């Protein structure tokens, strides 16, 4: 049967502990493991954002040169026509 305390809205679970093995040492250990995983994901996302930012910065720095090259190529194309 279902726990009456859960059914009536007593202590609610975050869902993090549902799949925690019993040998892990309880709630504190499971929460520590979850925090480590979340921290690793946060670090990976931060690294990706830094990479995207540096790529965008390079694009913006090169934009004027690219526009100048495009103008030159267009003028050469018009001369050949």
Secondary structure, DSSP 8 states (H G I E B T S, - for coil): ---HHHHTT-S---STTTT--GGG-SHHHHHHHHHHHHHHHHHHHHHHHHHHHHHHHHHHHHHHHHHHHHHHHHHHHHHH-
